[in-house]
């Protein structure tokens, strides 16, 4: 494989592409000159879009309505069942089970503390 030939081939491709882009640039420049200063004035005077008070009120009302729907779904989920998004409600541990776990943890910590007292004395 001749590296020099490959480089020359790539150079020609790039020169052709550069010539094509130069022709396009010349065409755009000619079009801009034909239009004169009118094109420049239109670009400089981009006006700021202003919403009427009524339009802003409609947008605000729609947003409040959407958020009310979301809050209603979350509230429904808090009451039980699905959370409104297709996910099942998490299970809740019973008070008896919680108390049993609490007693077990207290016994474990009492053993740890007793061991620490023996080691310190």
MOTA-V814179 format. One record per backbone hydrogen bond with DSSP energy under -1.0 kcal/mol. NH is the residue of the N-H (numbers start at 1). CO is the residue of the C=O. If there is no record, write none. Layout:
NH	CO
NH	CO
//
This chain:
6	2
7	3
8	4
9	5
10	6
11	7
12	8
13	9
14	10
15	11
16	12
17	13
18	14
19	15
20	16
21	17
22	18
23	19
24	20
25	21
26	22
27	23
28	24
29	25
30	26
31	27
32	28
33	29
34	30
35	31
36	32
41	37
42	38
43	39
44	40
45	41
56	52
57	53
58	54
59	55
60	56
61	57
62	58
63	59
64	60
65	61
66	62
67	63
68	64
69	65
70	66
71	67
72	68
73	69
74	70
75	71
76	72
77	73
78	74
79	75
83	87
98	94
99	95
100	96
101	97
102	98
103	99
104	100
105	101
106	102
107	103
108	104
109	105
110	106
111	107
112	108
113	109
114	110
115	111
116	112
117	113
118	114
119	115
120	116
121	117
//
